[in-house]
C-alpha cells in the first residue's frame, strides 16, 4: 500500500452512499482478515470506501498479481500480470502518466530503475528475495531520511520482512553520505508540489 496524490482526472467524490470511509490501513487489514481468496481480496480493496486515494499491490501464492489505483470512493485503474505484463512496479505516480512535469516524487526514474534491475531475473523466470532487496535499497528507490521502510513478502511461503534501514553491508549508492546539501536538494525536489 502506498499513498497517491489526487489526480486532476480523478472523478469527483460524490459521497459514499452513506458508507463510512475507512482509513486505508484499516481497510486493507480488514480485507486481509475477512477475505477467503485472492480475488475476493482484490475486489474488496478495489471497492471499499476509504478516506484517501492509494495504490495497492497484491500477489497470490500462485502467479496472480494486481496493482490497484484508487481514489477515495473506488477504483480508478487496475493492472494485472498477463502475457503483455510480466511484472508490476509502482511508485508515487499513476502508471499511465509519463509526464515528467507531474512527477513530484521522482517516480518515473525509480520505476525505470526497478524495471531495469528486474529484467535479468525475470528473463531467468524468477526473482530471489535478495534481488528484491537489492532493488528496494538502491538509490533513488531508497533514500536515507525519506524512505520510511521497505517490505518483501512472499505469499507462497508466508514470509514477511520489513526493514527501516538497509543492512550495514549494503551499498545503496546515491548522494555521498557527507553531502547533506545534495541530499537535501533532492529531498526538496521530491516534496515540491
C-alpha positions in Angstrom: 0.0 0.0 0.0 1.3 3.4 -0.9 -0.2 6.9 -0.8 -1.5 8.5 -4.0 -1.8 12.2 -4.8 -5.2 13.2 -6.1 -5.1 13.4 -9.8 -6.6 16.2 -12.0 -8.5 13.4 -13.9 -9.9 11.8 -10.7 -13.7 11.5 -10.7 -15.4 14.0 -8.4 -16.1 12.5 -5.0 -19.9 12.5 -4.9 -20.4 11.0 -1.5 -20.0 7.4 -0.4 -23.7 6.4 -0.4 -23.9 6.5 3.3 -20.9 4.2 3.9 -18.4 5.3 6.5 -15.0 5.7 4.8 -12.2 3.8 6.5 -8.5 4.7 7.0 -6.6 2.9 4.2 -4.6 0.8 6.6 -7.7 -0.4 8.4 -9.5 -1.2 5.2 -6.6 -3.3 4.0 -6.3 -5.1 7.4 -10.0 -5.9 7.5 -9.8 -7.3 3.9 -6.8 -9.5 4.9 -8.7 -10.8 7.9 -12.1 -11.3 6.2 -11.4 -12.4 2.6 -11.0 -16.1 1.8 -9.3 -15.7 -1.6 -7.0 -13.6 -3.7 -9.9 -12.5 -6.0 -12.1 -11.6 -3.1 -9.3 -9.5 -1.5 -8.6 -7.7 -4.8 -12.3 -6.8 -5.3 -12.7 -5.7 -1.7 -9.6 -3.5 -1.7 -10.7 -2.0 -5.1 -14.2 -1.0 -3.8 -14.2 -0.4 -0.1 -14.8 3.3 0.7 -11.5 4.8 2.1 -10.5 8.2 3.4 -7.7 8.8 0.9 -6.5 7.7 -2.5 -3.8 5.0 -2.6 -2.1 2.3 -4.6 -2.2 -1.4 -3.6 0.0 -4.2 -4.9 -1.5 -7.7 -4.4 0.0 -11.1 -5.1 -1.4 -14.5 -4.7 0.5 -17.6 -3.6 0.3 -18.7 -7.3 1.1 -16.5 -10.3 -1.6 -13.9 -9.9 -0.8 -10.2 -9.1 -2.6 -6.9 -9.5 -1.8 -3.2 -9.0 -4.9 -1.2 -8.0 -5.0 2.5 -8.3 -7.7 4.0 -6.0 -9.4 7.3 -5.4 -11.2 7.6 -2.0 -14.5 6.1 -3.0 -13.5 3.5 -5.6 -11.1 2.0 -8.1 -9.6 4.2 -10.8 -7.5 1.6 -12.7 -6.1 -1.9 -12.4 -3.1 -3.7 -13.9 -2.8 -7.5 -13.8 0.0 -9.8 -14.7 -0.5 -11.5 -18.0 1.1 -12.1 -21.4 1.6 -8.4 -22.0 2.6 -7.5 -18.4 5.4 -9.6 -16.9 5.9 -7.6 -13.7 4.4 -4.7 -11.8 6.2 -1.7 -10.4 4.6 1.2 -8.6 6.0 4.4 -7.1 4.0 7.6 -6.3 2.6 8.3 -9.7 -0.2 6.8 -11.8 1.2 4.1 -14.0 -0.4 5.6 -17.2 1.1 9.1 -16.5 4.5 9.6 -18.1 4.7 13.4 -17.9 7.9 14.5 -16.0 6.2 17.8 -15.2 3.7 15.9 -12.9 6.4 13.7 -11.4 6.8 15.3 -8.0 8.2 12.2 -6.4 10.8 11.1 -8.9 8.6 8.1 -9.7 9.4 7.8 -13.4 13.2 7.4 -12.6 12.5 4.9 -9.7 10.1 2.8 -11.8 12.5 2.7 -14.7 15.4 1.7 -12.5 13.4 -1.1 -10.8 12.3 -2.5 -14.1 15.9 -2.4 -15.4 17.1 -4.2 -12.3 14.4 -6.9 -12.6 15.0 -7.5 -16.4 17.6 -10.2 -15.9 15.9 -12.1 -13.1 12.6 -12.0 -14.9 14.2 -13.4 -18.1 15.5 -16.2 -15.9 11.9 -16.8 -14.8 12.1 -15.9 -11.1 13.3 -13.2 -8.8 15.0 -14.0 -5.5 14.4 -12.3 -2.2 17.9 -10.9 -2.2 17.3 -9.4 -5.7 14.2 -7.7 -4.5 16.1 -6.2 -1.5 18.8 -5.0 -3.9 16.1 -3.1 -5.9 14.5 -1.7 -2.8 17.8 -0.5 -1.3 19.1 1.2 -4.5 19.1 5.0 -4.7 16.8 6.7 -5.6 14.2 4.0 -4.8 15.6 4.1 -1.3 16.6 7.5 0.0 18.0 7.9 3.5 15.9 10.2 5.5 12.9 9.9 3.1 12.1 6.2 2.9 10.3 5.0 6.0 10.7 1.3 5.4 10.9 -1.4 2.8 9.0 -4.7 2.8 9.3 -8.0 0.9 6.5 -10.5 1.2 6.2 -14.0 -0.4 2.6 -15.3 -0.2 3.7 -18.8 -1.3 6.0 -19.3 1.7 4.2 -16.9 4.1 7.4 -14.9 4.6 7.1 -11.2 5.6 10.0 -8.9 6.4 10.1 -5.1 6.8 13.3 -3.1 7.4 13.6 0.6 8.2 17.3 0.7 7.2 19.4 -1.3 4.8 21.9 -3.7 6.4 25.3 -2.1 7.1 27.0 -4.1 4.3 24.6 -2.9 1.6 25.8 -0.1 -0.7 22.7 1.9 -1.6 24.5 4.3 -3.9 23.2 7.8 -4.4 24.4 11.1 -2.9 27.6 10.8 -0.7 26.7 10.4 3.0 28.7 13.5 3.8 26.9 15.6 1.2 23.8 16.6 3.1 23.4 19.7 0.9 22.9 17.5 -2.2 20.6 15.0 -0.4 18.5 18.0 1.0 18.2 19.4 -2.5 17.0 16.1 -3.8 14.5 15.7 -1.0 13.2 19.2 -1.5 12.7 18.5 -5.2 10.8 15.3 -4.4 8.5 17.1 -1.9 7.6 20.1 -4.1 4.1 20.3 -5.3 
